[in-house]
Amino acid sequence: MEEVLDTMQLENMQCDVCGEKTFQEREGFYYCVECGTQKDQIRAVDITAEENFNETTAGKYASRTIRQPKDVAKKEEDNELTSWEFYNYVLRGFLQELLNMGAKPELKLMTLQVWAAYLGRMEVAFCRGNRMGQPKLNVRALLRDARIIYKYKPPKVNRGKRNRLSGDPNDERSKFRMWNRTKRNLDASGYKKVGEGPSESEGEQSLALQWSVHARKSLKRHMSLKHLDRHSRDSKASLSCHGLRPKAKTLHAFERNMYCLNITKLYIVLGIALNMVEDDIQLTDLLRFIDEEHLTKRYMLTYLPENVATRGKALLNDMEFGNHKDKCTYRLLRLNIAYMSRYINLTEFQKPNLHSLAERYIMELGLPPRLVKYVGELIDLYPPKFANATGPHSYPQYEARTMAYILYAMKLLFGLDDIKEQKISESAAKINEQLLEADGAAAPFLFVFTEWMQFVDIRKVIISHYNQSFARRFGVPTQMGRQVDDILVKERKEKELGYDETLANPAMQRQHENLTHIFETMLRDHFGESIQESVDNDRIEFQPSLTPAHSYFKRILLQASRPDGEKMSLRIPDNMHVDHSQRDLDPFVLETKELSQYLAQRGLNLRVEEVACQEKIQKVGLFRPLQHVRCENREFRANCDIKTETWIGELKRKEKRPDFRFVQPTGQYHPYYLKKLQKLKGKRERLEINNPYWEITKAPSFLLKMNDNDVLLDTLSSLQTFEEGSMDPLNVPLDKPRHLEKKLVSKELEKESDERMEDLNDASSKQEELLLHVSNFDCWLLHGYMRKIRQSDKRELRQLFSCSFRWLLETCAATIGVEWDVLYEQLLILEVMFHHSIADWSKHKEVLCIQHNTQAKDYRELSRTYKEFW
């Protein structure tokens, strides 16, 4: 055997990575001399030359280049997966990740049912009526699916070839090329047995493309059915008038989103399945897991079989992963869930337990658990039905509505007008100082709103230092070095858990080592430390949690308490060790009996005063975004002869309609129309009286014993019912709120109350008095219409909020992972129902009625609009 040249030039062959045409032979394979990539299509073998073959070299053996046998390529085609088979493996991997996070075991079966319903509607699996038994293509089908199922050959891209000068046929180089071509034909014939006919792959014919019902309906808008059948029979794509699938811009939004199978569909299936099994993981939690990359395509190849994962890079290119985003927003996911539920005919979503959801959010915010009871009472006052006027398939905003209840409760308790909460917090802080002097740290401290705000802000910064996803969600800026460390940690984890393609290819492994060395040098020059040092430096790994802020901060405090906690780059202040969830919130809900008794035992007297809402709040009216009316397409011609003064004058004469305005609620109905409304109301009341099944009882009357006499509760004022030193409410309802009761007191009762007040004043003069400000449960309102509001309108509306309310609104919205306008819309639904829609509170349990006989036209229209979303 003769020695062959190590380096040779191959005819019409070049490297797939760098484009080099010079290869080096090692152990029968050819490697690129530039990047080291192995050429898989060709290899070198040793064969024996025939005796009558005189054009070979003088030796007995010769090195020859042949192509791989076709059996190898056929075996690789048998292992190819269609797009839905590929996503089957990925969905199973995502499902297992959720089960490891604590999801219900029933999720597995429900996910299979939703996924099977979707594939059945797509007519690729779990369907009937297909005579050939092959899956059908949809309007957004991939070329890979058509090639695997129907042997469809996509048209080749015609690239301009270089014009070569025709040389002399007797040239030595032309003879050498002819000789190589003859040897390749001989080598290819050596793989066929004697008498063997054409191979199966050569003899098989392509099948006619089959389209699903929805695909044919969509494609009819672009071509006739007869022309579509011609394209279906065109296996070699010889017809160039239309492609395999139409362009995305020519399709409707439903077709673009529903018929395109991508990773977002897996998130949609999991979101629907989680809701149907009533799991604790809500839709916003699923989005957070995706953003934190607990569910990500980084480790997608580990979910595939090993023989398929080896060609992972080419597989992902065929799946067109570069055209789709790995992460999605809350609005996009809700929209696609609505499309999916309509597509698979899902009738109703399951309402989660709002009480447990509110309890989890309150613990996440670090608020006292007494707020859970108060929010639960608001929910039970009239439970929401989550009716949606936009359609039965729209996914209700359960998380935003629950957080809106918490925001509404905080608004009632503290006012949130930049003045009311300051007075309440200052009085509570002074009482805490007295309690600290009396009993030390064991005293039941009151909840201070301003201190809690400071605690939450500092907690955001501390957690954002160790978690970049948390920082992005709350909008906390972080250092560039921490962001680089987060990227390196994810890349390192992907290499450890994911399938490493470089192990199967030495050339890719060398290329990866070269890139790693370059990045190592750059990071060392810029940050002064290597990749390994930056990854291991001050890093805390967090496990998936339904309460990330609460759990992550506890994990950081635990790390700081360990002996190696001194190495942490952040120093945790002493006030961050205070647990605000253990503070007392009862006095702010007018339950001051225990606090008064506790202070009385220590010689302190408690005086409670209500703080009214700020009166200087500007009344801006109801806000309403105006829709742009699209004008018809008209022809406009420029007037080049117009003078500047004339042009400016015409612009000034044009009245520009504002896009966002505030209207005072001064609109009234016409007397005739109002009379008609009153007539309809009377007719409805008569029908209710005559209906035996409509049982509405009158509000019961309660009698109290005062001076051995039975006195009606409704005839007493608040000062007679409640003592000045005790603000505890009774267990019976009042006709009106306490601060609206009129003082109807007889002379004898006045004398008795005066004597009682004198006794209380004498007793209080001997004790030190502490003042506690509480809310009068009155709050400011800024109502309007949030639908189709633009970004500029949001900025204008946001400026009208008080600083404390704006901060709490954005914090609560970031906690559940939505925009602040989504949460504010749900808050408007609550406020409009509780303040404008309920006409008679004695009947609110039977029906949430609108004040039909009111002349306030604007408030009535607002109530009718938001009632449809209750």
C-alpha positions, 0 to 999 in steps of 0.5 A: 500500500502506498503512502497517500498525501495527507492533504488533498483538494477535493473536487466540488466539496467544501467545509460546511462550517467555514467553507474551506476546500482543503481537507486532511485525511486521518484514519479513513476520514477527511477533516477540514484543515481550518476548523477541524470539521469532519466531512461525513459524506465522504471517506477513504477506503483501500481497494484492489485495482483490476488487472486490466485497469491500466490508468491506476498508479503503479502500486497494487493499492490506491487510496480512493474517495467514495460516498457513504452507502445509502443504507446509512442515510435510510436508517437515519430517515427512519429515526426522523420525527415529525413536529408533533412527535418531537413536541410529544417528548418535550411536553412529557419533559415539561410535565415531569418538571411540573410534577417535580415542583409539586403539581397534582398527579392528575395533571398528567392525564388531563394534559394528555386529554387536552393535547390529544384534543388539539392533535385531533382537531389538527387531524394529525392524530386521534382522528378518523376519516383518513383513508390512507392513515397518514396525518394531514397537513395544516396551513402552517405545516413545516417542510420537514413534516411534508418530506417525512410523511408524503416524500415531498421534495421542496424546490431547490434554491437556484444559486448562481453558478460561476461561469467556467471557461470551457477548456481543452478536453484533452487537458490533463486536469480534465482527464483527471476529473473524468477519471475521478468521476469514473471511480466514484461510479464504480464505487457506488456500483459496488454497494449493489448486489448482482442482479439487484433491481432499483432500491426501494428509495429510488422506486418509491413515489411521493404521495399526494399531499392531504390537507386538513379541513381548516387548511383547505378552508384557509387555502381556498382564499388564495387559490381554487380547490382545483388548483390546490389539488394540482399543488397536492399532486406536485411532489417535486414542487415544479409549480412555482405559483404558490409555496407549500404554505401561504405567508403569515401576513395573509392569514388571520390572527387565529390561523397564525397562532393556532395552526403553528405548532411551536413551544408556546402551544405546550405552555398553553396546554399546560396552562389549561390542564393546570386550571382544569385539575384546580392546581395551586399553580396558576397561569401567572406562576407558570409564566414565572417558571418559564421566565426563571427557566425552570421550563425552558428549551435549553434542556430540550434535547435531554427529553429526546431519545439518544439517537434523535438528540445526536442530530439536535442542531439540525432538528431544531433548524427544521423545527424553525425554532429561530422564528419563535420566542422561548418566552411569552407574555401574559397577554399573549398566553391568555389570548392563545388560551382563548383560541385553544379553548375555542378550537377544542370546544372547551366550555368552562374554566374552573374557578380556583379557591380565591381565599387560599389564593388571597392568603398566599398573596398576602404571605408573599407581600409580608402582610399580617394574616388578619388581612386574610379574614378581611379580604375573605369577608369582601369576597364573600360579600358578593362572590365574583362570577367571572363573567366575561363579555368578550366571549365564553372562551376568554380566560378569566383573570383570577389572579388579578381579581384576587390581588385587586381585593387585597389592594382595595382592602389596603385602600380602605384601611389606609386611604393611600392618598399620601396623607392619610397613611402617614398619619396612621403610620405615625400614630402606630409608630409612637404606640410601638415605642411605648410598647417597646419601653414597657415590655420590650421585644415581646410586646404586640407591636402594631402594623406600620404601613410606611415601615412595611413599604421600606421593608418591601423596597429593600427586599426587592433590591436584596433578592434582585442581587441574586436573581436576575429574573426577579430583578427584571420583573420588579424593574430593579437595575443590577450591575453588569457583572451580576448579569454576566454571572447569571448568563454563565451560570445558565450556560454551565447548567445547560452543559451539565444537564443538557445533551452536549453535541460537542462530545460526538464531534471532535471538531465542534469540541475543539471549536467550543474550547477555542470560544471558551478560551476567548471568553475566559480571556475577555472576562479576566481582562474586564472583571479580573476573575475567571469564569469559574471564579465568577460563577462560584462567587457569591451565588445562591441557587433558589428552588421553584416556589409559589411565593418567590419573594418570601421564600427567596428572602428566607433563603438569603437570611439563612445563608447570611446566618451561616458561618460562611455568610460573611463572604456575602457581598451584601450586608443585610440591615437590622430592620430587615429581620423584622417580621411584619406579618406578625404585626397586629392589624386588628386595631385598624379594623376597629377591633381595639378591645384587646389593645385597650385592655393590654395598655390599661394594664400598663397604665396607658389609655388608648384614644382612637380617632378616625381620619377622613379622606383628603379633601384637596384631591382634585376632581378630574372626572371619568376618563375615557379613551377615544378610538381612532376612526379610520378614514376611507382610502382617498387620494391626496395630492400635494399643493406645491404652490401653497404659501406658508401662512395659508398652510399654517392657518389651515392647520390652526383651523382644524380642530384636533380631537383629543385621544384621552380626556376626562369628563365630569359626570354631569350627564343626565337622562331626558325626563321622558327616558327617565320616566320610562326607566322608572316605569320599567323598574315599577313593572319589575318590582311588581313581578317580584312581588307576585313571584312566590319564589322571589323571597326578599325579607325586610331588614330585621329590627334589633332592640337594645335595653337601655335604662330598663327600656327597649330602644330600637337600634336604628333610632340611636346614634353612634355615640350611644351605640359605641363608647368613645374608648371602645370602637368595637362594632356590634354583631348586628347591622346598622341602617347607615354607616356610623359616621353618617348616623344622626344624633337623636338623643333624648335629654335623659340619655344626654345626661347619662352620656355626659356623666359617663363621659365625665367618668371616663375623662376623670379616669383617663386624666390619671393615665397617660393617653395614646392616640391611634389614628384609624381610617374612616373606610372612605377612599378616593375614586378615579374611575373610567374605561380601561379597555383599548387604552394606549401607552400614552394614556397610561402615562397620563393616568398614572400621573394622577395617582398618589405616590403610595397608591402608585407604588402599591399598585405596581408592587402588587402587579409585579408580584403576580407578573402582570402590567399595572393597568390589568390590575387597575382594571380589576380594581375598577370592577370592584369599586364600581360595583361596591360604590355605584352599582348596588342600590339596596344592600339588603338585597345584594345577596340576591341580585347585584342590581344597578340603580335604574332610577338614577339620573346620573347617566355617566355612572349608570353607563359605567356600572352597566359596562363593568357589571358584564365583567363581574 
